[in-house]
Structures are given as structure tokens and as C-alpha cells.
């Protein structure tokens, strides 16, 4: 894993990780490491690990451990790499919860280089799925997010909600919050909404957005090219 590190930055946030309600790590000197371009992960100084790192095994240049704390256990959830010998990488999903200062954060750490802006607009936006207009509005909110295409969030009153069927899918974003999904004309999880978004995305609350990658979007009458993204 050492060769995958793109860059390392020191953070000033207090970061804590919990497993089974027990404190695993508590640090005011975490490192943000970009192993992939899209978002960073936290590496914690060895001295700030509060759990036992057991069952050591080698994985190439890395050493992998089981995390144990007061009866709670996560196998293979800690890793030390030769490139960053004084730091420990805790598997994000293996931990029960993560906090930056006293605010819980979901999905992955917040990047200091990531921004979300939600702006009111008078552009005319129309969404088609297989030739059927499923939404149309002249009062959308445009969400601009670092590294992603502009997203068009439309009021529910401007969406053919009769063509949408709610699913059980839920995703979490450290910048926007928890999203709920709909299938559209039989296509699963094609649209989503943030019922109670995080503060930086409050202007998108309750609005409906569609995957530009999978639908046809017309803005002021002009069909937009479908973006290429990890989604």
C-alpha cells in the first residue's frame, strides 16, 4: 500500500474512532492520506491508539492487525505501512463510528480541499428517462461539488413522483448527509434526495436529483453530455 500514497497532509482536528462503543483512537494530530484521488483516509499516530493491536501478520510491505478493545474485536482492521512507520490506518468501515471534534462524520474523512455550493437558479432543467419527461423546473438548485459534475436538484412538485418508487437504499456523504433513493420507470436508484442534509448542503433539503450519468438532462433546451464519474 505504500506505493499508492499520493500525498499526506497534517490535520489539526481532533479525531476519534470507536468500536463497540469503546474508544479505539483519540488524536489531535491525524494525517490525511490520499490513497485514491477522490478522498483521503485517516492515519493515526501509534501513540494515540487506545486499543490492542493483535494477531500481527505481513501483507507485502504492510503489517496488518486485529483491533481488540474491552471485548470488541475487528479482524484485520488496522494496518501499518513501511512508508509511514509511525502511523496506523484504521479501516473506516470496520469502526462503529468516527468523530471530527464532537461531530460524527460518515463515509470517509472530510477533505480540506473539498467544497459544496448549492445555488438557486432560473435555468430551465428537464429530465428524461427513456424518452419520458420525469421532471421539469425553472427553479432548480444547482449543487456544485469539487470533482463532480453539477447536480440539478428539483422541487418535488416539479417531479413526476407518480413515476418514482422508493427503495430501501441509503448512502451517506460527509458533506451532504444521508440520501434516500427512488427507482424511476423500473431503473433502480436513479434518483435521490437528502431529507435532512448537513449544514453546508441545507439548500438541497427535500429536493430530488437524478444521476446525470444515466438520464437525459436538458438545460435551457440543450441536451447535456452524460458525465463520466465513479458512479
Rosetta blueprint (number, residue, H / E / L):
1 X L
2 X H
3 X H
4 X H
5 X L
6 X L
7 X E
8 X E
9 X E
10 X E
11 X L
12 X L
13 X L
14 X L
15 X E
16 X E
17 X E
18 X E
19 X E
20 X L
21 X L
22 X E
23 X E
24 X E
25 X E
26 X E
27 X E
28 X L
29 X L
30 X L
31 X E
32 X E
33 X E
34 X E
35 X L
36 X L
37 X L
38 X L
39 X L
40 X L
41 X E
42 X E
43 X E
44 X E
45 X E
46 X H
47 X H
48 X H
49 X E
50 X L
51 X L
52 X E
53 X E
54 X E
55 X E
56 X E
57 X E
58 X E
59 X E
60 X L
61 X L
62 X E
63 X E
64 X E
65 X E
66 X E
67 X E
68 X E
69 X E
70 X L
71 X L
72 X E
73 X E
74 X E
75 X E
76 X E
77 X E
78 X E
79 X E
80 X E
81 X E
82 X H
83 X H
84 X H
85 X L
86 X L
87 X E
88 X E
89 X E
90 X E
91 X L
92 X L
93 X L
94 X L
95 X L
96 X L
97 X E
98 X E
99 X E
100 X E
101 X L
102 X L
103 X E
104 X E
105 X E
106 X L
107 X L
108 X L
109 X L
110 X L
111 X L
112 X L
113 X L
114 X L
115 X L
116 X E
117 X E
118 X E
119 X E
120 X E
121 X L
122 X L
123 X L
124 X L
125 X E
126 X E
127 X E
128 X E
129 X E
130 X L
131 X L
132 X E
133 X E
134 X E
135 X E
136 X E
137 X E
138 X L
139 X L
140 X L
141 X E
142 X E
143 X E
144 X E
145 X E
146 X L
147 X L
148 X L
149 X L
150 X L
151 X E
152 X E
153 X E
154 X E
155 X L
156 X H
157 X H
158 X H
159 X E
160 X L
161 X H
162 X H
163 X H
164 X E
165 X E
166 X E
167 X E
168 X E
169 X E
170 X E
171 X E
172 X E
173 X E
174 X L
175 X L
176 X L
177 X E
178 X E
179 X E
180 X E
181 X E
182 X E
183 X E
184 X E
185 X L
186 X L
187 X E
188 X E
189 X E
190 X E
191 X E
192 X E
193 X E
194 X E
195 X L
196 X L
197 X L
198 X L
199 X H
200 X H
201 X H
202 X H
203 X H
204 X H
205 X E
206 X L
207 X L
208 X E
209 X E
210 X E
211 X L
212 X L
213 X L
214 X L
215 X L
216 X E
217 X E
218 X E
219 X E
220 X L
221 X L
222 X E
223 X E
224 X L
225 X L
226 X L
227 X L
228 X L
229 X L
230 X L
231 X L
